[in-house]
Amino acid sequence: MKLYSVIFKTQGKNYYFLSPDDYEINDYVIVETEKGLQYGKINHLISENSNEEDKYKKIIRKATREDTKNYEYLLKESNKALDKCKELVKDLELNMNVISADFNFDKSQLLFNFVSDERVDFRELARKLAGIYHTRIELRQIGARDKAKEVGGYGVCGERLCCGRFLNHIDAISMNMAKNQNLALNPSKINGVCGRLLCCLQYEDENYLECSKNMPSVGDVIKTKNGEGEVISVDILNRKCKVLVGSNKEEVEFK
């Protein structure tokens, strides 16, 4: 079995599926998911000989022209459903912001993602939506990080958001990680577009800790070949520091 990565949206993350067949990058396929059939695009061939059949679901077939027409139709229907849901939310005076609506490929489920600062009783909304669309309705409250992943965008680094590009899971992120990387603890510098701490703080932390071994901290007084001095800045990745040395406080860089 060959293992392929498949994306469902233009800036979507990769999901993994198995197939005995050969597919080219950018081929459109119909895949089996926990929420029914979905229409996606081959992004990469991960492995030509995978034995993880218990771990991944299957690619059903290459998408036909009719499949593509159906997918385009469902995109339009999903947008209409999003507008209708927002209208009902306003009528019911619910404190929630619905950000996306998605039919699965066989139209057996309609998923709405929304954000809210509080718990929302959306039972009446779900009942009205089910009466309109006659399919299984799922309303899912998501957090700020999930919203960023869903909507997409670009980070302060200029790259597309990590959460929407390749991160399938992110562990807890703490302020200590920003301190380990010697960053200014300014929200505009260490927060992402979601308003939460940058995801990259977590998965880059191990490298920074490794690079900072045996290095001084800002404020430390150290002995150098030029004499004793106070560390005023540290470049962790290049393992350099600037030190004010001697009575005249000469600034010297050491590696």
JOJOLIN-V23690 format. One record per backbone hydrogen bond with DSSP energy under -1.0 kcal/mol. CO is the residue of the C=O (numbers start at 1). NH is the residue of the N-H. If there is no record, write none. Layout:
# JOJOLIN-V23690
co=CO nh=NH
co=CO nh=NH
This chain:
# JOJOLIN-V23690
co=1 nh=50
co=2 nh=19
co=3 nh=46
co=3 nh=47
co=4 nh=17
co=5 nh=43
co=5 nh=44
co=6 nh=15
co=7 nh=41
co=9 nh=12
co=15 nh=6
co=17 nh=4
co=18 nh=59
co=19 nh=2
co=24 nh=27
co=27 nh=42
co=28 nh=63
co=29 nh=40
co=30 nh=60
co=30 nh=61
co=31 nh=38
co=33 nh=36
co=36 nh=33
co=37 nh=105
co=38 nh=31
co=40 nh=29
co=41 nh=7
co=42 nh=26
co=44 nh=5
co=47 nh=3
co=52 nh=55
co=52 nh=56
co=57 nh=18
co=58 nh=32
co=61 nh=30
co=64 nh=68
co=65 nh=69
co=66 nh=70
co=67 nh=71
co=68 nh=72
co=69 nh=73
co=70 nh=74
co=71 nh=75
co=72 nh=76
co=73 nh=77
co=74 nh=78
co=75 nh=79
co=76 nh=80
co=77 nh=81
co=78 nh=82
co=79 nh=83
co=80 nh=84
co=81 nh=85
co=82 nh=86
co=83 nh=87
co=84 nh=88
co=85 nh=89
co=86 nh=90
co=87 nh=91
co=88 nh=92
co=89 nh=94
co=94 nh=96
co=97 nh=115
co=100 nh=113
co=102 nh=111
co=104 nh=107
co=108 nh=136
co=109 nh=104
co=110 nh=138
co=111 nh=102
co=112 nh=140
co=113 nh=99
co=113 nh=100
co=114 nh=142
co=115 nh=97
co=120 nh=122
co=122 nh=126
co=123 nh=127
co=124 nh=128
co=125 nh=129
co=126 nh=130
co=127 nh=131
co=128 nh=132
co=129 nh=133
co=130 nh=134
co=136 nh=110
co=138 nh=112
co=140 nh=114
co=143 nh=147
co=144 nh=148
co=145 nh=149
co=146 nh=150
co=147 nh=151
co=148 nh=152
co=153 nh=161
co=155 nh=158
co=159 nh=155
co=162 nh=166
co=162 nh=167
co=174 nh=177
co=175 nh=179
co=176 nh=180
co=177 nh=181
co=178 nh=183
co=179 nh=182
co=184 nh=186
co=186 nh=189
co=186 nh=190
co=187 nh=191
co=190 nh=198
co=192 nh=195
co=196 nh=192
co=198 nh=201
co=199 nh=202
co=199 nh=203
co=200 nh=204
co=204 nh=208
co=205 nh=209
co=206 nh=210
co=207 nh=211
co=208 nh=212
co=210 nh=213
co=212 nh=215
co=217 nh=220
co=220 nh=231
co=222 nh=229
co=224 nh=227
co=227 nh=224
co=228 nh=246
co=229 nh=222
co=230 nh=244
co=231 nh=219
co=233 nh=242
co=235 nh=240
co=240 nh=235
co=241 nh=254
co=242 nh=232
co=242 nh=233
co=243 nh=252
co=244 nh=230
co=245 nh=250
co=246 nh=249
co=250 nh=245
co=252 nh=243
co=254 nh=241
